[in-house]
Structure formats: structure tokens, C-alpha cells
Amino acid sequence: MTYLLFTTLFLASLALAVRPFLARRGVAWPAEAPDARDDVARAVSGLRDLEFARAAGTIAPQDHARLRALLERSAFAPARVERASAAPWRTLLIAGALAGIAAVLVVGELPRAAGDRAPGEPITGTVPSAPTLADLERRASAAPSDIPSQLALADAYLAAGRLNDAAKTYQAVLAKDANNIAALNGLGYVLFSTGEMRGALVAEDRVLSLRPKDPDALFLKGLVLYRTEDFKGAVETWTVFLDVGQFDERAGMVRALYEDAKQRVR
């Protein structure tokens, strides 16, 4: 009922506000005021062309004098000043009425909304928070055979810098599924972070044998090859990455290293 009342009052007020404007002829939107410097520039250009025509003998002397006088007058003609008019009093009154109605409705609805919420919950509601590392550990411990839970925990360990725990969890997933792409990529990142470039390259080559255009594997393999100064291999790998992952958030960083690697190959 409250929303129906608000809508009715709003439509009625809107009709009263626009009625005076519909009764009169529409006025064109005022054009942008010309810059006086543009007039001077056009006049100078026109006068220069006119003088060239006079020197070349392609214009009669009387025409030259007449056109020169026209150019000089038009260049410095005073512009009409448009006076701004105040807003119609009817519009101001209706806007104030609408604001008052909206305020009354908000004040009337606020207590009911506050009464309907759960204890301790703010009126605007809450955004569900991401699970903490402790939550992920409990879930993984309760379901050791659930691969998504194990992967989520391993990724959380990796993000927290707990590389040993991340490696163990990724390896536990691979013990159940030797071809798990996410676990192989995660283990590759762990090995790369600990300086085990050879192991990281083995992990990413395994991914690319299963999925030749996997962007994560292409990104990391190119990074490993760049770090080990195999610039030709890095260029070949990143060429494929930039083709399949041109909109990837890592593409900007890769392009810079890619250009540097190409320079080092030559």
C-alpha cells in the first residue's frame, strides 16, 4: 500500500511539473558559445587568402576591398549575451514535496525493516564472508576424499605462503588423481617459488601434455624458461600464451618480459 501511494503521488507531481513546458513551443538547446579566438583565426586565414588572390591578380580591386571589409567586420562582431533564467517556482515546490514524501515513507518503513531482521543483523543485510583457513582445514579434515575441498585448502596454503603445507596437500590430491590439472599447476607454483625450476618445468610440461593451451601452465613454463635464461623457449611458450590469454590479467607483465626475451634471442 505504501509503494502504491508513493507511485501515485510521484506520477501526479511529475504531471504537474511538466505540464507548463508541454504547453509552450520547445526551445532548441543553446549552441556552445563560439570562442573569439576562432573568429580571429578564421579572419586571419581569410585575409591571407584574399591577399594572395589580390597579388596573383585573380580578384578585382573593388571586390578585394568589399570582401576585406566584410571579413574584418564579421571577425569582431560582438556576441549576443544569453541571460540565464531562474528555475520555475513550481518545479522547486514540487521537488520539495517529493523529497518530503520520500522522507515520510522511509521513516515509516525503517522500523518495520528493522523489526524483520535477525538479531544482530544490520538493516542493510550482510555479505557472506569467505571461509577462513581454519574453516577450510576443518572441511578438508572432515572429507579427506573430497578433491575440491583439498584443492581449496592447498590454494589457501599457497596464498598464505605456507609452501610446505601447500605442496603436501597438492601431492595428496595427485595421489588420488594423477592428472588433476589444478593440483599440477599448484605444485608447479610451489616448486617455482622455492627455486626448484626443474621440478616446476616437469609439472607444467605434464599439464601441457594433458591440456596444450592451458594458460596457467603456459604462463609459468615461460617464466621458468625466462628465469633459466632459455629465452628462445620462453618466447615460443609465451607466444602461445599471448594468443590464448590475450585478456588474461597477467598478459601485461608477460608482454614486457616477452619483448625482452625476443631481444636477448637475437
Backbone as JSON, one array per atom type, in Angstrom:
{
  "sequence": "MTYLLFTTLFLASLALAVRPFLARRGVAWPAEAPDARDDVARAVSGLRDLEFARAAGTIAPQDHARLRALLERSAFAPARVERASAAPWRTLLIAGALAGIAAVLVVGELPRAAGDRAPGEPITGTVPSAPTLADLERRASAAPSDIPSQLALADAYLAAGRLNDAAKTYQAVLAKDANNIAALNGLGYVLFSTGEMRGALVAEDRVLSLRPKDPDALFLKGLVLYRTEDFKGAVETWTVFLDVGQFDERAGMVRALYEDAKQRVR",
  "N": [[0.83, -1.19, 0.0], [1.98, 1.21, 0.76], [3.94, 1.59, -1.21], [2.3, 1.85, -3.46], [0.94, 4.22, -2.89], [3.07, 6.03, -2.86], [3.95, 5.86, -5.54], [1.69, 6.81, -6.91], [1.49, 9.49, -5.98], [3.92, 10.45, -6.88], [3.7, 10.25, -9.72], [1.56, 12.0, -10.17], [2.64, 14.44, -9.29], [4.76, 14.68, -11.07], [3.38, 15.01, -13.47], [2.17, 17.53, -13.06], [4.45, 19.06, -12.95], [5.6, 18.97, -15.52], [3.63, 19.9, -17.18], [3.41, 22.78, -17.72], [5.56, 23.08, -19.44], [4.96, 21.54, -21.65], [2.96, 22.99, -22.82], [4.04, 25.11, -24.17], [6.03, 26.12, -27.03], [8.76, 24.09, -27.95], [12.09, 24.9, -27.14], [15.12, 25.22, -28.82], [18.15, 23.59, -27.89], [20.67, 25.58, -26.53], [23.41, 26.52, -28.55], [26.93, 25.91, -28.22], [28.85, 28.57, -27.05], [30.74, 30.46, -29.36], [34.29, 30.62, -29.55], [36.14, 33.56, -29.27], [38.7, 33.6, -30.22], [38.67, 31.75, -32.26], [37.21, 33.12, -34.23], [39.0, 35.18, -34.83], [41.15, 33.68, -35.82], [39.98, 32.51, -38.08], [39.43, 34.83, -39.53], [42.0, 35.89, -39.99], [43.06, 33.84, -41.57], [41.3, 33.98, -43.77], [41.82, 36.59, -44.67], [44.49, 36.36, -45.37], [44.33, 34.55, -47.52], [42.85, 36.15, -49.21], [44.6, 38.24, -49.74], [46.58, 36.83, -51.11], [45.13, 36.2, -53.4], [44.71, 38.77, -54.44], [47.35, 39.55, -54.95], [47.99, 37.72, -56.91], [46.42, 38.57, -58.93], [43.85, 37.6, -59.38], [41.48, 38.63, -58.5], [39.25, 41.34, -58.57], [40.01, 44.82, -57.84], [37.91, 46.28, -56.52], [36.28, 44.22, -55.58], [38.06, 43.01, -53.87], [38.39, 44.98, -51.88], [35.77, 45.12, -50.86], [35.32, 42.48, -49.86], [37.34, 42.32, -47.98], [36.55, 44.23, -46.1], [34.18, 43.01, -45.19], [35.19, 40.67, -43.98], [36.71, 41.73, -41.89], [34.74, 43.01, -40.35], [33.0, 40.86, -39.62], [34.65, 39.26, -38.12], [35.04, 40.49, -35.67], [32.54, 40.94, -34.58], [30.31, 41.66, -31.96], [29.34, 39.17, -29.66], [26.11, 37.81, -28.89], [24.79, 38.08, -25.68], [23.55, 35.64, -23.61], [21.02, 35.55, -21.24], [20.7, 34.01, -18.14], [17.94, 32.26, -16.77], [15.96, 32.01, -13.81], [15.09, 28.99, -12.03], [11.79, 27.61, -12.49], [9.29, 28.45, -10.08], [7.33, 26.58, -9.56], [8.49, 24.11, -10.14], [10.44, 23.93, -8.13], [8.86, 23.83, -5.8], [7.43, 21.44, -6.19], [9.54, 19.57, -6.28], [10.46, 19.82, -3.65], [8.17, 18.84, -2.33], [8.1, 16.17, -3.2], [10.5, 15.24, -2.09], [9.86, 15.46, 0.61], [7.75, 13.61, 0.8], [9.12, 11.23, 0.19], [10.86, 11.13, 2.38], [9.02, 10.77, 4.49], [7.98, 8.25, 3.85], [10.29, 6.65, 4.05], [10.88, 6.94, 6.77], [8.62, 5.7, 7.8], [8.87, 3.09, 6.87], [11.29, 2.19, 7.88], [11.31, 1.33, 10.69], [9.78, -1.05, 10.46], [11.36, -2.61, 8.73], [13.59, -2.87, 10.34], [12.53, -4.39, 12.4], [12.07, -6.82, 11.14], [14.5, -8.04, 10.72], [17.11, -10.42, 11.48], [18.32, -11.13, 14.83], [20.99, -9.04, 15.7], [21.7, -8.61, 13.07], [22.51, -6.22, 10.58], [20.4, -3.59, 9.16], [20.74, -3.24, 6.44], [21.56, -5.71, 5.63], [23.93, -8.46, 5.22], [27.07, -9.3, 3.7], [28.09, -12.44, 2.65], [30.94, -13.78, 4.17], [34.21, -14.85, 3.08], [35.41, -18.23, 3.47], [37.55, -18.94, 6.21], [41.04, -19.89, 6.69], [41.12, -21.75, 8.73], [38.5, -22.73, 8.61], [38.58, -24.01, 6.1], [40.46, -25.96, 6.62], [39.08, -27.52, 8.49], [36.96, -28.46, 6.9], [38.37, -29.93, 4.94], [39.58, -31.83, 6.54], [37.35, -33.19, 7.5], [36.42, -34.34, 5.18], [38.38, -36.09, 3.64], [38.6, -37.33, 1.14], [37.39, -35.65, -0.6], [38.05, -33.93, -3.34], [37.73, -31.19, -4.35], [37.57, -29.77, -1.88], [40.09, -30.3, -0.8], [41.73, -29.11, -2.72], [40.95, -26.43, -2.46], [41.92, -25.92, 0.1], [44.67, -26.31, -0.31], [45.21, -24.25, -2.14], [44.69, -22.09, -0.46], [46.71, -22.41, 1.46], [48.9, -21.9, -0.22], [48.43, -19.21, -0.92], [48.76, -18.09, 1.58], [51.43, -18.38, 1.96], [52.39, -20.7, 3.05], [54.22, -22.9, 2.04], [55.18, -25.54, 2.27], [53.01, -26.93, 3.43], [51.17, -26.48, 1.41], [52.36, -27.88, -0.73], [52.28, -30.52, 0.23], [49.52, -30.94, 0.38], [48.69, -30.6, -2.3], [50.07, -32.77, -3.39], [48.76, -34.85, -2.09], [46.3, -34.7, -3.35], [47.08, -35.36, -5.95], [47.81, -37.96, -5.52], [45.4, -39.2, -5.45], [44.28, -38.42, -7.87], [46.07, -38.47, -10.52], [46.2, -36.91, -12.79], [45.21, -34.4, -12.27], [44.64, -31.2, -13.18], [44.59, -28.72, -11.8], [45.93, -29.31, -9.41], [48.46, -30.05, -10.37], [49.29, -27.63, -11.55], [49.27, -26.01, -9.27], [51.23, -27.27, -7.7], [53.38, -26.85, -9.36], [53.66, -24.04, -9.12], [54.4, -23.91, -6.42], [56.88, -25.25, -6.45], [58.3, -23.57, -8.18], [58.35, -21.24, -6.63], [59.99, -22.01, -4.57], [62.38, -22.21, -5.81], [62.88, -24.51, -7.24], [63.32, -25.06, -10.19], [63.53, -27.03, -12.17], [61.8, -29.07, -11.31], [59.4, -27.61, -11.34], [59.17, -27.15, -14.09], [58.82, -29.76, -15.02], [56.3, -30.34, -13.9], [54.65, -28.46, -15.22], [55.01, -29.16, -17.89], [53.76, -31.61, -17.82], [51.12, -30.8, -17.42], [50.68, -29.44, -19.85], [50.87, -31.53, -21.62], [48.51, -32.76, -21.16], [46.66, -30.73, -21.48], [47.12, -28.73, -23.94], [46.93, -25.92, -24.32], [46.71, -24.65, -21.87], [46.37, -21.81, -19.95], [47.53, -21.16, -17.43], [49.62, -23.01, -17.14], [51.15, -22.39, -19.42], [51.88, -19.77, -18.84], [53.46, -20.09, -16.47], [55.42, -21.91, -17.3], [56.75, -20.43, -19.29], [57.8, -18.45, -17.64], [59.53, -19.92, -16.03], [61.38, -20.79, -17.99], [62.35, -18.32, -18.81], [63.59, -17.43, -16.45], [65.59, -19.32, -16.24], [67.12, -18.58, -18.33], [66.56, -19.56, -20.84], [65.77, -18.18, -23.36], [64.77, -18.42, -25.95], [63.02, -20.59, -25.73], [61.24, -19.46, -23.89], [60.12, -17.39, -25.42], [58.78, -18.87, -27.4], [56.93, -20.28, -25.84], [55.47, -18.22, -24.55], [54.41, -16.95, -26.75], [52.3, -18.59, -27.49], [50.83, -18.37, -25.14], [50.09, -15.61, -25.13], [48.43, -15.66, -27.26], [46.26, -17.31, -26.54], [45.6, -16.25, -24.1], [45.11, -13.47, -24.24], [43.53, -11.61, -22.97], [44.07, -12.1, -20.38], [44.85, -11.32, -16.98], [47.53, -11.38, -16.43], [48.78, -10.83, -18.76], [49.87, -8.32, -19.4], [52.27, -8.15, -17.87], [53.6, -10.33, -18.98], [53.94, -9.55, -21.65], [55.89, -7.53, -21.49], [58.15, -8.96, -20.52], [58.29, -10.79, -22.56], [58.98, -9.26, -24.83], [61.5, -8.46, -23.99], [62.77, -10.96, -23.86], [62.74, -11.66, -26.57], [64.51, -9.77, -27.58], [66.86, -10.68, -26.42], [67.24, -13.09, -27.65], [68.14, -12.51, -30.2]],
  "CA": [[0.0, 0.0, 0.0], [2.87, 2.35, 0.85], [4.58, 1.79, -2.51], [1.27, 2.32, -4.38], [0.71, 5.63, -2.58], [4.23, 6.79, -3.31], [3.95, 5.9, -7.01], [0.6, 7.7, -7.35], [1.86, 10.87, -5.71], [5.04, 10.81, -7.75], [3.21, 10.46, -11.09], [0.76, 13.22, -10.19], [3.53, 15.59, -9.18], [5.52, 14.78, -12.31], [2.5, 15.57, -14.5], [2.05, 18.97, -12.8], [5.72, 19.73, -13.2], [5.93, 19.07, -16.95], [2.52, 20.45, -17.95], [3.67, 24.1, -18.29], [6.55, 23.01, -20.52], [4.32, 20.96, -22.82], [2.03, 23.95, -23.42], [4.74, 26.1, -24.99], [6.83, 25.54, -28.08], [10.08, 23.69, -27.49], [13.2, 25.78, -27.48], [16.31, 24.44, -29.16], [19.24, 23.64, -26.91], [21.61, 26.62, -26.99], [24.7, 26.05, -29.04], [28.09, 26.34, -27.44], [29.3, 29.9, -27.46], [32.0, 30.39, -30.11], [35.46, 31.25, -28.96], [36.55, 34.72, -30.06], [39.97, 33.3, -30.88], [38.36, 31.06, -33.51], [36.85, 34.13, -35.21], [40.22, 35.87, -35.25], [41.94, 32.76, -36.65], [39.33, 32.41, -39.39], [39.6, 36.11, -40.24], [43.38, 35.98, -40.44], [43.22, 32.91, -42.68], [40.59, 34.52, -44.93], [42.53, 37.77, -45.17], [45.71, 35.9, -46.05], [43.94, 34.03, -48.84], [42.41, 37.28, -50.03], [45.79, 38.97, -50.19], [47.21, 36.01, -52.15], [44.35, 36.35, -54.63], [44.97, 40.11, -54.98], [48.71, 39.59, -55.51], [48.01, 36.91, -58.13], [45.6, 39.22, -59.92], [42.64, 36.82, -59.68], [40.32, 39.28, -57.94], [39.21, 42.76, -58.9], [40.29, 45.66, -56.66], [36.7, 46.62, -55.76], [35.86, 43.01, -54.84], [39.02, 42.82, -52.79], [38.09, 45.92, -50.81], [34.49, 44.75, -50.24], [35.47, 41.25, -49.08], [38.21, 42.59, -46.81], [35.73, 44.9, -45.1], [33.27, 42.02, -44.6], [35.95, 39.78, -43.09], [37.11, 42.46, -40.69], [33.55, 43.25, -39.52], [32.46, 39.6, -39.08], [35.58, 38.65, -37.15], [34.98, 41.13, -34.37], [31.16, 41.27, -34.23], [30.07, 41.27, -30.56], [28.44, 38.02, -29.49], [24.93, 38.07, -28.09], [24.89, 37.5, -24.33], [22.31, 34.98, -23.19], [20.76, 35.7, -19.81], [20.18, 32.8, -17.51], [16.7, 32.48, -16.03], [15.84, 31.2, -12.6], [14.24, 27.82, -12.14], [10.39, 27.91, -12.19], [8.94, 28.19, -8.68], [6.52, 25.35, -9.47], [9.4, 22.96, -10.1], [11.07, 23.87, -6.81], [7.87, 23.38, -4.82], [7.13, 20.01, -6.4], [10.7, 18.81, -5.86], [10.43, 19.76, -2.19], [7.09, 17.95, -1.89], [8.52, 14.79, -3.43], [11.5, 14.89, -1.09], [9.17, 15.26, 1.88], [7.01, 12.33, 0.76], [10.1, 10.15, 0.28], [11.35, 11.06, 3.75], [7.97, 10.18, 5.32], [7.91, 6.81, 3.56], [11.47, 5.99, 4.62], [10.72, 6.88, 8.23], [7.58, 4.72, 8.11], [9.3, 1.72, 6.54], [12.51, 1.82, 8.58], [11.08, 0.47, 11.86], [9.33, -2.4, 10.08], [12.52, -3.34, 8.22], [14.45, -3.2, 11.48], [11.91, -5.46, 13.17], [12.07, -8.09, 10.41], [15.83, -8.62, 10.57], [17.55, -11.35, 12.52], [19.05, -10.45, 15.92], [22.38, -8.74, 15.41], [21.93, -8.36, 11.64], [22.21, -4.83, 10.21], [19.22, -3.43, 8.32], [21.11, -3.38, 5.03], [21.95, -7.09, 5.34], [25.36, -8.75, 5.31], [27.67, -10.03, 2.59], [28.74, -13.63, 3.19], [32.39, -13.68, 4.17], [34.91, -16.02, 2.55], [35.84, -19.12, 4.55], [38.92, -18.74, 6.69], [41.92, -21.05, 6.55], [40.68, -22.74, 9.71], [37.29, -23.36, 8.07], [38.97, -24.92, 5.02], [41.14, -27.11, 7.23], [38.06, -28.39, 9.08], [36.24, -29.14, 5.82], [39.25, -30.93, 4.32], [39.77, -32.93, 7.5], [36.11, -33.96, 7.58], [36.19, -35.06, 3.92], [39.71, -36.23, 3.02], [38.5, -37.8, -0.24], [36.73, -34.64, -1.41], [39.14, -33.24, -4.02], [37.56, -29.74, -4.32], [37.92, -29.24, -0.56], [41.53, -30.39, -0.66], [42.32, -28.09, -3.59], [40.71, -25.12, -1.85], [42.84, -25.79, 1.22], [46.02, -26.16, -0.86], [45.32, -22.89, -2.67], [44.76, -21.17, 0.69], [48.07, -22.53, 1.98], [49.79, -21.22, -1.16], [48.21, -17.77, -0.77], [49.28, -17.69, 2.88], [52.88, -18.57, 1.99], [52.75, -21.97, 3.72], [54.53, -23.67, 0.85], [55.29, -26.98, 2.59], [51.66, -27.46, 3.59], [50.54, -26.47, 0.09], [52.93, -28.98, -1.52], [51.76, -31.8, 0.75], [48.1, -31.06, 0.04], [48.62, -30.86, -3.74], [50.54, -34.15, -3.61], [47.69, -35.73, -1.63], [45.3, -34.71, -4.42], [47.64, -36.1, -7.08], [47.8, -39.38, -5.18], [44.06, -39.7, -5.78], [44.01, -38.12, -9.27], [47.39, -38.11, -11.03], [46.09, -35.98, -13.9], [44.46, -33.24, -11.87], [45.31, -30.03, -13.73], [44.74, -27.69, -10.77], [46.96, -29.73, -8.46], [49.76, -29.98, -11.05], [49.66, -26.22, -11.66], [49.58, -25.52, -7.93], [52.53, -27.81, -7.3], [54.38, -26.13, -10.15], [53.88, -22.74, -8.49], [55.15, -24.12, -5.18], [58.27, -25.58, -6.81], [58.92, -22.35, -8.72], [58.55, -20.3, -5.51], [61.11, -22.49, -3.75], [63.59, -22.26, -6.63], [63.02, -25.81, -7.9], [62.9, -24.79, -11.55], [63.4, -28.27, -12.94], [60.56, -29.71, -10.89], [58.29, -26.81, -11.84], [59.06, -27.38, -15.52], [58.23, -31.1, -15.19], [54.87, -30.25, -13.57], [53.93, -27.72, -16.26], [55.02, -29.98, -19.11], [52.73, -32.63, -17.62], [49.84, -30.14, -17.68], [50.56, -29.13, -21.27], [50.63, -32.78, -22.35], [47.09, -33.06, -20.98], [45.89, -29.58, -21.99], [48.21, -27.98, -24.6], [46.79, -24.47, -24.28], [46.33, -24.22, -20.53], [47.06, -20.52, -19.75], [48.35, -21.17, -16.21], [50.84, -23.76, -17.42], [51.94, -21.63, -20.38], [52.45, -18.62, -18.13], [54.52, -20.48, -15.54], [56.53, -22.52, -18.04], [57.52, -19.34, -19.87], [58.51, -17.77, -16.57], [60.65, -20.8, -15.66], [62.37, -20.74, -19.06], [62.97, -17.0, -18.76], [64.48, -17.38, -15.28], [66.75, -20.18, -16.51], [67.77, -17.97, -19.48], [66.2, -20.2, -22.11], [64.93, -17.12, -23.89], [64.07, -18.91, -27.13], [61.89, -21.37, -25.24], [60.28, -18.55, -23.27], [59.4, -16.7, -26.5], [57.86, -19.84, -28.03], [55.84, -20.59, -24.9], [54.64, -17.03, -24.33], [53.68, -16.66, -27.97], [51.04, -19.33, -27.38], [50.08, -17.79, -24.02], [49.51, -14.33, -25.53], [47.36, -15.94, -28.22], [45.08, -17.86, -25.85], [45.31, -15.47, -22.89], [45.36, -12.05, -24.53], [42.8, -10.79, -21.99], [44.46, -12.54, -19.05], [45.38, -10.21, -16.17], [48.99, -11.47, -16.42], [49.3, -10.59, -20.11], [50.69, -7.12, -19.41], [53.6, -8.49, -17.39], [54.22, -11.25, -19.92], [54.35, -8.83, -22.86], [57.16, -6.85, -21.23], [59.21, -9.97, -20.48], [58.32, -11.41, -23.89], [59.77, -8.39, -25.7], [62.89, -8.55, -23.53], [63.31, -12.26, -24.28], [62.98, -11.61, -28.03], [65.74, -9.01, -27.79], [68.0, -11.49, -25.99], [67.43, -14.2, -28.6], [68.85, -12.01, -31.4]],
  "C": [[0.87, 1.26, 0.0], [3.5, 2.66, -0.5], [3.57, 2.31, -3.53], [1.0, 3.8, -4.16], [1.86, 6.49, -3.08], [4.24, 6.95, -4.83], [2.89, 6.85, -7.53], [0.96, 9.15, -7.16], [2.99, 11.34, -6.62], [4.58, 11.11, -9.16], [2.39, 11.74, -11.19], [1.63, 14.47, -10.14], [4.34, 15.78, -10.45], [4.67, 15.4, -13.42], [2.32, 17.07, -14.31], [3.32, 19.72, -13.15], [5.97, 19.94, -14.68], [4.82, 19.72, -17.75], [2.81, 21.85, -18.5], [4.64, 24.06, -19.46], [5.95, 22.42, -21.79], [3.43, 21.97, -23.53], [2.73, 24.97, -24.3], [5.64, 25.4, -26.01], [8.23, 25.22, -27.55], [11.15, 24.64, -27.98], [14.43, 24.94, -27.73], [17.38, 24.63, -28.09], [20.28, 24.66, -27.38], [22.93, 26.03, -27.42], [25.82, 26.58, -28.17], [28.59, 27.68, -27.96], [30.63, 29.82, -28.19], [33.11, 31.12, -29.38], [35.91, 32.39, -29.87], [37.86, 34.45, -30.8], [39.75, 32.56, -32.18], [38.0, 32.07, -34.59], [38.08, 34.85, -35.73], [41.04, 34.99, -36.17], [41.33, 32.63, -38.04], [39.52, 33.69, -40.2], [41.0, 36.24, -40.8], [43.61, 35.06, -41.64], [42.54, 33.44, -43.94], [41.3, 35.72, -45.53], [43.81, 37.37, -45.89], [45.41, 35.36, -47.44], [43.53, 35.16, -49.78], [43.59, 38.07, -50.58], [46.55, 38.18, -51.26], [46.49, 36.16, -53.47], [44.59, 37.72, -55.27], [46.35, 40.19, -55.63], [48.79, 38.79, -56.81], [47.18, 37.52, -59.24], [44.34, 38.48, -60.29], [41.39, 37.44, -59.1], [40.39, 40.77, -58.26], [39.43, 43.6, -57.65], [39.06, 45.99, -55.85], [36.17, 45.42, -54.98], [36.78, 42.75, -53.66], [38.69, 43.72, -51.61], [36.8, 45.53, -50.09], [34.64, 43.51, -49.36], [36.34, 41.46, -47.85], [37.42, 43.26, -45.71], [34.77, 43.94, -44.41], [33.99, 41.12, -43.61], [36.31, 40.49, -41.79], [35.92, 42.71, -39.77], [33.06, 41.96, -38.86], [33.36, 39.0, -38.02], [35.4, 39.22, -35.76], [33.58, 41.59, -34.0], [30.89, 40.82, -32.81], [29.06, 40.14, -30.48], [27.28, 38.39, -28.59], [25.06, 37.35, -26.74], [23.55, 36.93, -23.95], [22.17, 35.08, -21.68], [20.15, 34.43, -19.25], [18.93, 33.15, -16.72], [16.64, 31.55, -14.83], [14.92, 30.01, -12.83], [12.8, 28.18, -11.8], [10.06, 27.57, -10.75], [8.14, 26.93, -8.52], [7.42, 24.12, -9.36], [10.04, 22.81, -8.73], [10.1, 23.36, -5.75], [7.58, 21.9, -4.95], [8.3, 19.14, -5.97], [10.76, 18.7, -4.34], [9.36, 18.84, -1.66], [7.48, 16.49, -2.07], [9.55, 14.35, -2.41], [10.86, 14.65, 0.27], [8.42, 13.95, 1.93], [7.98, 11.16, 0.91], [10.61, 10.0, 1.7], [10.32, 10.41, 4.67], [7.89, 8.67, 5.1], [9.09, 6.06, 4.16], [11.33, 5.85, 6.13], [9.67, 5.85, 8.62], [8.02, 3.3, 7.89], [10.47, 1.26, 7.38], [12.25, 0.97, 9.82], [10.63, -0.93, 11.5], [10.48, -3.24, 9.55], [13.45, -3.75, 9.35], [13.87, -4.34, 12.3], [11.96, -6.81, 12.49], [13.43, -8.74, 10.35], [16.14, -9.58, 11.71], [18.3, -10.6, 13.6], [20.51, -10.26, 15.56], [22.67, -8.44, 13.96], [21.61, -6.92, 11.32], [21.05, -4.76, 9.23], [19.55, -3.66, 6.86], [21.51, -4.79, 4.68], [23.46, -7.25, 5.43], [25.8, -9.49, 4.06], [28.38, -11.24, 3.16], [30.25, -13.51, 3.08], [33.0, -14.97, 3.64], [35.34, -16.91, 3.71], [37.29, -18.86, 4.94], [39.73, -20.01, 6.47], [41.53, -22.15, 7.52], [39.43, -23.47, 9.23], [37.65, -24.38, 6.99], [39.68, -26.15, 5.57], [40.12, -28.07, 7.84], [37.3, -29.16, 7.99], [37.09, -30.24, 5.19], [39.48, -32.11, 5.25], [38.53, -33.8, 7.61], [35.85, -34.78, 6.32], [37.51, -35.21, 3.18], [39.67, -36.71, 1.57], [37.82, -36.8, -1.16], [37.8, -33.75, -2.05], [38.93, -31.72, -4.06], [37.92, -29.11, -2.98], [39.43, -29.25, -0.34], [42.23, -29.33, -1.51], [42.13, -26.69, -3.01], [41.66, -24.89, -0.69], [44.27, -25.57, 0.72], [46.22, -24.76, -1.42], [45.43, -21.86, -1.55], [46.14, -21.22, 1.33], [49.05, -21.76, 1.09], [49.66, -19.7, -1.02], [48.78, -17.26, 0.55], [50.79, -17.85, 2.99], [53.33, -19.82, 2.72], [53.02, -23.0, 2.63], [54.62, -25.17, 1.13], [53.91, -27.62, 2.73], [50.94, -27.51, 2.24], [51.04, -27.64, -0.75], [52.37, -30.33, -1.07], [50.3, -32.0, 0.33], [47.92, -31.3, -1.45], [49.05, -32.3, -4.06], [49.48, -35.17, -3.16], [46.59, -35.81, -2.69], [45.8, -35.53, -5.59], [47.72, -37.59, -6.79], [46.45, -40.0, -5.5], [43.74, -39.51, -7.26], [45.31, -37.58, -9.89], [47.34, -37.07, -12.15], [45.29, -34.72, -13.54], [45.21, -31.97, -12.27], [45.58, -28.98, -12.65], [45.85, -28.05, -9.79], [48.34, -29.67, -9.11], [50.22, -28.53, -11.19], [50.04, -25.65, -10.3], [50.94, -26.01, -7.45], [53.65, -27.14, -8.08], [54.69, -24.76, -9.57], [54.69, -22.87, -7.2], [56.62, -24.37, -5.49], [58.99, -24.35, -7.36], [59.24, -21.37, -7.59], [59.71, -20.71, -4.63], [62.39, -22.63, -4.54], [63.82, -23.58, -7.33], [62.52, -25.69, -9.34], [62.69, -26.06, -12.37], [62.1, -28.99, -12.59], [59.34, -28.96, -11.39], [58.08, -27.03, -13.33], [58.46, -28.75, -15.81], [56.72, -31.05, -14.95], [54.1, -29.55, -14.69], [53.94, -28.45, -17.59], [53.97, -31.08, -19.03], [51.34, -32.03, -17.9], [49.64, -29.93, -19.17], [50.41, -30.38, -22.12], [49.17, -33.19, -22.25], [46.21, -31.98, -21.59], [46.88, -28.61, -22.63], [48.11, -26.47, -24.51], [46.29, -23.98, -22.93], [47.07, -22.92, -20.2], [47.94, -20.5, -18.51], [49.68, -21.87, -16.46], [51.74, -23.01, -18.39], [52.61, -20.43, -19.71], [53.65, -19.04, -17.29], [55.7, -21.12, -16.27], [57.38, -21.43, -18.69], [58.33, -18.61, -18.84], [59.72, -18.6, -16.12], [61.75, -20.72, -16.71], [63.08, -19.39, -19.08], [63.98, -16.9, -17.62], [65.72, -18.23, -15.49], [67.49, -19.76, -17.78], [67.62, -18.77, -20.76], [65.22, -19.26, -22.81], [64.17, -17.56, -25.14], [62.85, -19.72, -26.72], [60.82, -20.5, -24.6], [59.46, -17.83, -24.33], [58.39, -17.65, -27.14], [56.67, -20.12, -27.12], [54.91, -19.4, -24.72], [53.92, -16.58, -25.58], [52.32, -17.34, -27.95], [50.19, -18.74, -26.26], [49.38, -16.5, -24.43], [48.42, -14.51, -26.57], [46.1, -16.4, -27.5], [44.68, -17.02, -24.64], [45.52, -13.99, -23.09], [44.63, -11.12, -23.57], [43.1, -11.22, -20.56], [45.09, -11.38, -18.29], [46.91, -10.23, -16.12], [49.61, -11.1, -17.75], [50.19, -9.36, -20.17], [52.11, -7.4, -18.97], [54.33, -9.37, -18.39], [54.72, -10.51, -21.16], [55.68, -8.13, -22.67], [58.32, -7.84, -21.22], [59.39, -10.64, -21.84], [59.17, -10.58, -24.85], [61.24, -8.42, -25.29], [63.53, -9.86, -23.96], [63.61, -12.28, -25.78], [64.27, -10.84, -28.33], [66.97, -9.85, -27.43], [68.27, -12.66, -26.92], [68.28, -13.75, -29.77], [70.34, -11.91, -31.16]]
}
